[in-house]
């Protein structure tokens, strides 16, 4: 027996690959192009620009940087019981007008550092929420 010629095996393999890839349908069709912005993504950018959060100041990490703890109740995906979820956000307080324990409202702004993306808006009433004022 003679060993197979390397050029014929390479050509056969290339032909087989071409035939396999010709049967695969393309991922993106004309209706869904990667450059077209989806309506879901557009709505996210609008809401993120006007995002307002309310919570409790839990730490001061500098002269103008503070951390806000936002707590909310969400239903558990498997069990219907509501569970507490919390998230921390760093914010910029230019006038140093709030202290630890205050209930404050912050609003989204341009990124000021690696973690700070909010700035202080106002201090809320200590026994009520910002929406009540």
C-alpha positions in Angstrom: 0.0 0.0 0.0 1.0 3.6 -0.7 0.5 6.2 2.0 -2.1 8.8 1.0 -0.8 12.0 -0.6 -1.0 14.9 1.9 -2.3 17.4 -0.8 -5.3 15.2 -1.6 -6.2 14.6 2.1 -6.0 18.4 2.7 -8.2 19.1 -0.3 -10.7 16.5 0.8 -10.9 17.9 4.3 -11.3 21.4 3.0 -14.2 20.3 0.8 -15.8 18.4 3.6 -15.6 21.5 5.9 -17.0 23.8 3.2 -20.0 21.4 2.8 -20.6 21.4 6.5 -20.6 25.1 6.9 -22.8 25.7 3.9 -25.6 23.9 5.6 -25.4 26.0 8.8 -27.9 28.9 9.0 -26.5 32.3 9.8 -26.9 33.5 13.4 -28.0 37.0 12.5 -30.8 37.6 10.0 -31.8 40.9 8.3 -34.4 41.5 11.0 -31.9 41.2 13.8 -28.6 42.9 13.0 -25.9 43.4 15.6 -25.7 47.1 14.9 -29.4 47.8 15.4 -30.3 48.8 18.9 -33.0 46.7 20.5 -35.9 48.6 22.2 -35.2 46.8 25.5 -31.6 48.1 25.5 -32.8 51.7 24.6 -35.2 51.7 27.6 -32.5 50.6 30.0 -30.3 53.6 29.0 -33.1 56.0 29.6 -34.0 54.7 33.0 -30.4 54.5 34.1 -29.9 58.2 33.3 -32.8 59.2 35.6 -32.2 56.7 38.3 -33.0 57.8 41.8 -32.4 55.7 44.9 -33.4 56.1 48.6 -31.7 54.4 51.5 -29.7 54.7 54.7 -26.1 56.0 54.9 -24.0 53.3 56.4 -20.4 54.5 56.1 -18.3 57.5 55.4 -15.1 56.7 53.4 -13.6 60.1 52.9 -14.5 63.8 53.1 -17.0 63.7 50.2 -17.6 59.9 49.7 -20.3 58.0 51.4 -22.0 54.6 51.1 -25.8 54.1 50.9 -27.6 50.9 51.7 -30.7 50.3 49.7 -33.0 47.6 51.1 -36.0 46.1 49.3 -38.3 43.1 49.5 -38.6 40.7 46.5 -40.5 37.4 46.2 -38.3 34.4 46.2 -38.2 32.7 42.7 -39.0 29.2 44.1 -40.8 29.9 47.4 -43.4 32.7 47.3 -42.2 34.2 50.6 -40.7 37.7 50.3 -37.1 38.0 51.2 -34.9 41.0 51.9 -32.4 42.1 49.3 -29.9 44.9 49.8 -27.3 46.7 47.7 -24.7 49.3 48.5 -23.9 52.3 46.4 -21.2 54.9 46.8 -22.2 58.5 46.2 -20.6 61.9 46.2 -21.7 64.5 48.9 -20.1 67.8 47.9 -21.3 69.8 51.0 -20.9 66.9 53.5 -24.5 67.5 54.6 -25.4 63.9 55.6 -24.1 61.7 58.3 -24.2 57.9 59.1 -27.8 56.8 59.9 -29.5 59.5 57.8 -32.1 58.5 55.2 -31.1 60.2 51.9 -32.0 60.3 48.3 -29.3 60.0 45.6 -29.4 60.4 41.8 -27.3 58.9 39.0 -24.6 61.0 37.4 -21.4 60.6 35.4 -18.8 58.2 36.9 -16.7 60.1 39.4 -14.4 57.1 40.3 -14.3 53.4 39.9 -17.2 52.9 42.3 -19.0 56.3 42.6 -21.8 56.8 40.1 -24.3 58.7 42.2 -24.5 62.1 43.8 -26.4 63.3 46.9 -29.7 65.0 46.3 -31.3 65.6 49.7 -31.8 64.3 53.3 -35.3 62.8 53.8 -37.3 62.9 57.0 -36.0 60.6 59.6 -39.4 58.9 60.2 -40.8 59.0 56.6 -39.7 58.4 53.1 -38.5 60.9 50.5 -41.7 60.4 48.5 -43.9 61.7 51.3 -42.3 65.1 51.3 
